[in-house]
Amino acid sequence: MGILRLFLALVVVIDHCRLLILRPAGFEVNDYFKLGMNAGYAVMFFYIISGFLISLVLDTKYTAGAKGTWAFYKARGIRIYSLYWPIYLFSLLMYPGIASRSLVDRITSFFLLGADWRVCFKDYPHEYFSLFPFGLNPAWSLGVEMTFYLLAPFLLRSTTALLCVFLMSVATRIPLVQEFGFLESWTYHFFPSTVFFFLIGKITYRFSKKFPDTLKNAVWFLPLAALFSIRTVGMTFDNTYLYLCVFFFALALPSLFHHTKNNRVMNFLGDLSFPVYLTQVFIISYFGPRVLSLMNQWFPGNVTMVSYGFVLLFSLLMIAVATGVFLFVERFCASLMKKTAAWMESVWFSSLTKLATKCAVPDAVVISQTII
């Protein structure tokens, strides 16, 4: 599954390169090169994968109740912030313009919760990305992820809640698509109209648990998903082929996970998808013009070779940068955050124990253990 996550991240990068570097210079690559995928689709498919994986860890790693929920929130926070905060700090140091923005913008962009809502409606009908420091506009989707993580321990463990939210999300999206077609504020960034993509991942996971033999070797659904993805080229965002692609993609996930979960190379490639996604704007803005100039020198006058050579070389560059960022930044910060969290929990537990002993309230010790 790791190679699939990296592919989706690179699809986002390629589309942004096309928008920021290639088209202004008169070059172009088509979506067939990316199996019909575009950046918008890639984000939605990331949601499906997230729904599947979060359902898995909640089922196998975190127990229901306060202790398991706290452990889940802690792990998700470390997963996101261990890379987001260092890059956030880097952007502030290199491009300090955010200092002039409001306190609400700073808090929202730093913690991410609600960032997608602020993007949608702070300056509606225009989208408001000014809350983010330079280079972190793609982090709006992390705001969506954080909202999903907040709800997941309760939403994914209740069949009633799952079905109700799924149906409400679909019922929200249908009239919005009919009214606006594809409009970022309502059909792309708006959490209520996209949360059902996460829940498709959950439904697939539940189905795979109930019928394990049916989907264990269903990886052949992935080529069908690719076929329908290719058919979406040139069509509006929401179309029949997209949802056929979603259907077969979701059915292939349990098999992909089963066959690759213990593959260290695949897992490593999957880990690179997050640094690719978060560092892309910095790399595009600095290296994009230089790589394009190099391609023009190598293939003067050959528009096709320049365009696709750029995409290939830039993708390799992104993977190289992401590898360094993952190995030397994300893993270090994640380790530091885990140690800090463990120390804070021990201090919290020790303080409650002392307070309980002093006040002769033994139940407080039990409560602190339950929370921690």
Sequence and secondary structure as in RCSB ss.txt:
>XXXX:A:sequence
MGILRLFLALVVVIDHCRLLILRPAGFEVNDYFKLGMNAGYAVMFFYIISGFLISLVLDTKYTAGAKGTWAFYKA
RGIRIYSLYWPIYLFSLLMYPGIASRSLVDRITSFFLLGADWRVCFKDYPHEYFSLFPFGLNPAWSLGVEMTFYL
LAPFLLRSTTALLCVFLMSVATRIPLVQEFGFLESWTYHFFPSTVFFFLIGKITYRFSKKFPDTLKNAVWFLPLA
ALFSIRTVGMTFDNTYLYLCVFFFALALPSLFHHTKNNRVMNFLGDLSFPVYLTQVFIISYFGPRVLSLMNQWFP
GNVTMVSYGFVLLFSLLMIAVATGVFLFVERFCASLMKKTAAWMESVWFSSLTKLATKCAVPDAVVISQTII
>XXXX:A:secstr
 HHHHHHHHHHHHHHHHIIIIIGGGT    GGGGTT  HHHHHHHHHHHHHHHHHHHHHHT  SSHHHHHHHHHH
HHHHHHHHHHHHHHHHHHH GGGGGS HHHHHHHHH TTHHHHHHHTBTTB   TTS TT GGGHHHHHHHHHHH
HHHHHTT HHHHHHHHHHHHHHHHHHHHHHSS IIIIIS HHHHHHHHHHHHHHHHHHHHSHHHHTT TTHHHHH
HHHHHHTTTS SS HHHHHHHHHHHHHHHHHHHHHTT HHHHHHHHHHHHHHHHHHHHHHHHHHHHHHHHHHHST
T HHHHHHHHHHHHHHHHHHHHHHHIIIIIHHHHHHHHHHHHHHHHHHHHHHHHHHHHHT THHHHHHHHH 
